[in-house]
C-alpha cells in the first residue's frame, strides 16, 4: 500500500457488492441510491447487477486496498485523502460503503461491501484511520488504533472458534 516501512495495516475478508459512479461526495442518501442501483440496474446504464465476491480489504494510514480473495489481484486502491464519506446503511445494517474521489478525474465512486460481523467496526476503523492520517504527527495513535481493531477481531474469532468446537463435540457424540 505504501513505500513507508512503518506503515502498519489490518485486513478483513468481506463481500464486495460493487462500485458505482455517484454525483455527490457524501451522504447516506448517496449510499442508499448506489446500493439500489446495484440491486436494480437501469437498462441504459453500464452498471451490472452485483455478484457478491469475496475480497480482502486492507486498511492502513495511507489508504484502502481491495484485493480479490482467490487471486490477490488488486481491484481498487483508494488513498485516505480521497475518501469523503463512510457509513453503514441504516436499511441494511450488514452493508457499508465509502465514497472516494477519483484521483485524476473530478468524479466520485461509491464502494459497497457486506459483512455480517464487521460492518460497524470497519466504518469506525476507517473513520479513525482517516482522522489519524490527518494528524501525521500522531503515529502512536495510529498504532493503538490498529492494535484495538486486531484485538476486537481476535475476540470475535475466538468466540467463533469456541462455538465451532462445541458443534464438533456434539457431532462426535452422536
Steps between C-alpha positions, in 0.01 A plus 500: 500500500777738580874525466528597864644205691322590823156511335303239699179365354208279591286291270152355499347241271160629389262490204538767236163606358633739240615846404259764373568841350325764712445874461537615862795456733308401813175404666298196599262573214787459253592163655137385493460601134825325407383186680167510318672550163700182559184307581296632207726631225339721239480363145702788355762501776841338478455376859428128523331311780759440767633152549617480857865403501736446789774757533767598745468860612838630619495817706803706593569862581571557131181352356274208419592221260243252374644166385315212338491211748629209292749666268606787732463724192475867595151616397504854640716725711368811672732738686337616824532859380248423222234350730225745585233285669462158663194346669286193563170501315216546749270287282757216485720491812732240344575724201746788515679714252723795442517773239834595349603758246675370190867606534512660153146568380250712690269202553396301805460127550301322768647166613250268669571196715317247713627366829288306747728572795725795420293768321482742794855420610639567153318831465633604838853387420497672158380820665767475767770431240381801300519728804837356601645542153409868518726529804826354372682585820267265687655173376472344845123547492491322166677199644261494796206510256633202307571305819145563625348391168708182504403430863133532408540271198688249719215494757242443226705216352557343844124497562440347158769237570335405830161463330651277231673284765167450677327404174782257420470339845123459451544332161769266638270390786233382255 
